[in-house]
Amino acid sequence: MIEVNCETDFVTKNDDFIAFANKLARLVAEKNPADVAALSALELEGSTVDAVRLALVGKIGENMSIRRFQRVENAGLAHYLHGTRIGVVVQFEGDDTAAKDVAMHVAAMKPKALSVADVPAHLVETERSVATQKAAESGKPADIVAKMVEGSVQKYLKEVSLLNQSFVKNDKQTVEQMLKAASTTIKGFTLYVVGEGIEKKVDNFADEVAAQVAAARGQ
């Protein structure tokens, strides 16, 4: 799975842009590059990936970049795409339908990890810090505050771990319970939300125009 960024939704529907993204996905699958830089240096159409990208930028008239990719092998795979903005790949053993349902669930609920034990430590510490501050404001005794904090953290862990989340198609059972009934095991998942984590640049249009005019005058 690969994320290729452009500037407008219009370009995401461009046939050349879509073809380029598909070629990149195939290269990742076949060549197993270590990172985006390695992928950009691979041969494509008698040139390099980056040269093809730059040519496409010139043709379409809009900047585009390869942001990230994830390559998975030696596992059953299920995937789900929600338009062009959310993509999920699930590694599994067992029932295809159950795995597809989990992929859709991940797209909807956006878990942070497979299980409670897999939730990144920095996320747990952030939640603990917030919970501690809120609990301290309650004015209750220290032992009660400690229990409140631990309760909040445990609640958070269940909310963000895939196996402990309520299944979107049946909120009476967890994802783990649904999988057990389907004799299916999830080995891992990858969730990409296009643009997630990218800070949007905010420019002052008047300042930008003034800078361009100054540059043109050689100032």
C-alpha positions as CSV (number, residue, x, y, z in Angstrom):
1,M,0.0,0.0,0.0
2,I,1.3,3.4,-1.0
3,E,0.4,7.0,-0.4
4,V,1.1,9.5,-3.1
5,N,0.1,13.1,-2.4
6,C,-1.0,15.9,-4.7
7,E,-2.5,19.3,-4.2
8,T,-6.1,18.9,-5.3
9,D,-8.9,16.3,-5.4
10,F,-9.2,16.9,-9.1
11,V,-5.7,15.4,-9.8
12,T,-6.6,12.3,-7.8
13,K,-9.0,11.4,-10.6
14,N,-6.4,12.0,-13.4
15,D,-5.6,8.8,-15.3
16,D,-1.9,9.6,-15.5
17,F,-1.7,10.2,-11.7
18,I,-3.6,7.0,-11.0
19,A,-1.4,5.0,-13.4
20,F,1.8,6.4,-11.7
21,A,0.6,5.4,-8.3
22,N,-0.3,1.9,-9.5
23,K,3.2,1.6,-11.1
24,L,4.8,2.6,-7.8
25,A,2.7,0.0,-5.9
26,R,3.9,-2.7,-8.3
27,L,7.5,-1.6,-7.9
28,V,7.2,-1.7,-4.1
29,A,5.8,-5.2,-4.3
30,E,8.5,-6.5,-6.8
31,K,11.6,-4.6,-5.7
32,N,11.1,-4.2,-1.9
33,P,12.8,-0.8,-1.6
34,A,13.9,0.2,1.9
35,D,12.3,3.6,1.9
36,V,10.9,6.4,-0.2
37,A,14.3,7.6,-1.3
38,A,15.2,4.1,-2.5
39,L,11.9,3.8,-4.3
40,S,12.5,7.2,-6.0
41,A,15.8,5.9,-7.3
42,L,14.4,2.8,-8.9
43,E,14.2,2.4,-12.7
44,L,10.9,3.2,-14.3
45,E,10.1,3.6,-18.0
46,G,13.8,4.0,-18.9
47,S,14.4,6.6,-16.3
48,T,14.0,6.8,-12.5
49,V,10.9,7.0,-10.5
50,D,11.7,10.6,-9.4
51,A,12.4,11.7,-13.0
52,V,9.0,10.3,-14.0
53,R,7.4,12.0,-11.1
54,L,8.9,15.4,-12.1
55,A,7.8,14.9,-15.7
56,L,4.3,14.2,-14.5
57,V,4.4,17.3,-12.3
58,G,5.3,19.4,-15.4
59,K,2.6,17.7,-17.5
60,I,-0.2,18.1,-14.9
61,G,1.0,21.4,-13.5
62,E,0.6,20.4,-9.9
63,N,3.2,19.2,-7.4
64,M,3.0,15.6,-6.2
65,S,5.1,13.5,-3.8
66,I,5.5,10.0,-2.6
67,R,4.9,10.0,1.1
68,R,5.0,6.5,2.4
69,F,4.4,2.8,1.7
70,Q,4.0,-0.5,3.5
71,R,4.9,-3.9,2.0
72,V,3.5,-7.0,3.5
73,E,4.3,-10.6,2.6
74,N,3.9,-14.2,3.9
75,A,0.3,-13.7,5.0
76,G,-3.3,-13.7,3.9
77,L,-4.3,-10.2,3.0
78,A,-7.6,-8.4,3.0
79,H,-7.9,-4.7,2.0
80,Y,-10.5,-1.9,2.0
81,L,-10.4,1.4,0.2
82,H,-12.8,4.3,1.2
83,G,-12.6,6.5,-1.9
84,T,-9.0,7.6,-2.4
85,R,-8.4,8.9,1.1
86,I,-8.5,5.9,3.4
87,G,-6.8,2.6,2.8
88,V,-6.5,-0.5,5.0
89,V,-4.5,-3.7,4.6
90,V,-5.1,-6.5,7.1
91,Q,-2.9,-9.6,7.5
92,F,-4.9,-12.6,8.6
93,E,-5.3,-16.3,8.9
94,G,-8.8,-17.7,8.5
95,D,-12.0,-16.5,6.9
96,D,-11.8,-14.0,4.0
97,T,-15.1,-12.3,4.8
98,A,-14.3,-11.8,8.5
99,A,-10.9,-10.2,7.5
100,K,-12.6,-7.9,5.0
101,D,-15.1,-6.9,7.7
102,V,-12.1,-6.1,10.0
103,A,-10.5,-3.9,7.2
104,M,-13.8,-1.9,6.9
105,H,-13.9,-1.7,10.7
106,V,-10.4,-0.3,10.9
107,A,-11.2,2.3,8.3
108,A,-14.2,3.4,10.3
109,M,-12.8,3.2,13.9
110,K,-9.1,4.0,13.2
111,P,-7.6,1.9,16.0
112,K,-4.0,2.8,17.1
113,A,-2.8,-0.8,17.6
114,L,-3.9,-4.4,17.3
115,S,-4.1,-5.1,21.0
116,V,-3.7,-3.3,24.3
117,A,-0.1,-4.4,24.6
118,D,0.7,-2.9,21.2
119,V,-0.5,0.6,21.9
120,P,2.6,2.9,21.5
121,A,4.0,4.0,24.9
122,H,4.0,7.7,24.0
123,L,0.2,7.6,23.4
124,V,-0.3,5.9,26.7
125,E,1.8,8.5,28.5
126,T,-0.1,11.3,26.8
127,E,-3.4,9.9,27.9
128,R,-2.1,9.3,31.4
129,S,-0.9,12.9,31.7
130,V,-4.3,14.3,30.6
131,A,-6.1,11.9,32.9
132,T,-3.9,12.9,35.8
133,Q,-4.6,16.6,35.3
134,K,-8.3,16.1,35.1
135,A,-8.3,13.8,38.1
136,A,-6.2,16.3,40.2
137,E,-8.8,19.0,39.5
138,S,-11.5,16.9,41.1
139,G,-10.0,17.6,44.6
140,K,-10.5,14.0,45.7
141,P,-8.0,12.1,47.9
142,A,-4.8,10.9,46.3
143,D,-5.7,7.2,46.3
144,I,-9.0,8.0,44.6
145,V,-7.2,10.1,42.0
146,A,-4.8,7.3,41.3
147,K,-7.7,4.9,40.6
148,M,-9.4,7.5,38.4
149,V,-6.3,7.9,36.3
150,E,-5.8,4.2,36.0
151,G,-9.4,3.7,35.0
152,S,-9.2,6.4,32.3
153,V,-6.0,4.9,30.9
154,Q,-7.6,1.4,30.8
155,K,-10.7,2.8,29.1
156,Y,-8.5,4.5,26.5
157,L,-6.5,1.4,25.8
158,K,-9.7,-0.6,25.1
159,E,-11.0,2.2,22.8
160,V,-7.9,2.4,20.6
161,S,-6.9,-1.3,20.4
162,L,-8.6,-3.1,17.5
163,L,-9.3,-6.4,19.2
164,N,-11.1,-4.7,22.1
165,Q,-13.2,-2.3,20.1
166,S,-16.9,-2.9,19.6
167,F,-17.4,-4.4,16.2
168,V,-19.0,-1.9,13.8
169,K,-21.4,-4.4,12.4
170,N,-22.5,-5.7,15.8
171,D,-21.8,-3.5,18.8
172,K,-22.8,-6.3,21.1
173,Q,-19.5,-8.0,20.5
174,T,-15.9,-7.0,20.3
175,V,-13.8,-7.5,17.2
176,E,-11.9,-10.2,19.1
177,Q,-15.2,-12.1,19.8
178,M,-16.3,-11.8,16.2
179,L,-13.0,-13.2,15.0
180,K,-13.1,-16.1,17.4
181,A,-16.5,-17.0,16.2
182,A,-15.2,-16.9,12.6
183,S,-12.0,-18.9,13.5
184,T,-9.9,-16.1,12.2
185,T,-6.7,-14.5,13.5
186,I,-5.5,-11.0,12.7
187,K,-1.8,-10.8,12.5
188,G,-1.5,-7.0,11.9
189,F,-3.0,-4.1,9.9
190,T,-1.9,-0.9,8.2
191,L,-4.2,2.1,8.1
192,Y,-3.4,5.1,5.8
193,V,-5.4,8.3,5.9
194,V,-4.2,10.5,3.2
195,G,-2.6,13.6,4.5
196,E,-2.8,12.5,8.1
197,G,-0.2,14.2,10.2
198,I,0.8,16.7,7.5
199,E,0.7,20.3,8.7
200,K,-1.1,22.4,6.2
201,K,0.8,25.4,5.1
202,V,-1.1,28.6,5.6
203,D,0.2,31.5,3.5
204,N,-0.7,35.2,3.6
205,F,-1.7,35.7,-0.1
206,A,-0.8,39.5,0.0
207,D,2.6,38.8,1.4
208,E,3.2,36.1,-1.2
209,V,2.3,38.4,-4.1
210,A,4.5,41.1,-2.7
211,A,7.4,38.7,-2.4
212,Q,7.0,37.6,-6.0
213,V,6.8,41.2,-7.2
214,A,10.0,42.0,-5.2
215,A,11.8,39.0,-6.6
216,A,10.8,40.0,-10.2
217,R,12.2,43.5,-9.6
218,G,15.4,42.0,-8.3
219,Q,14.9,43.4,-4.8
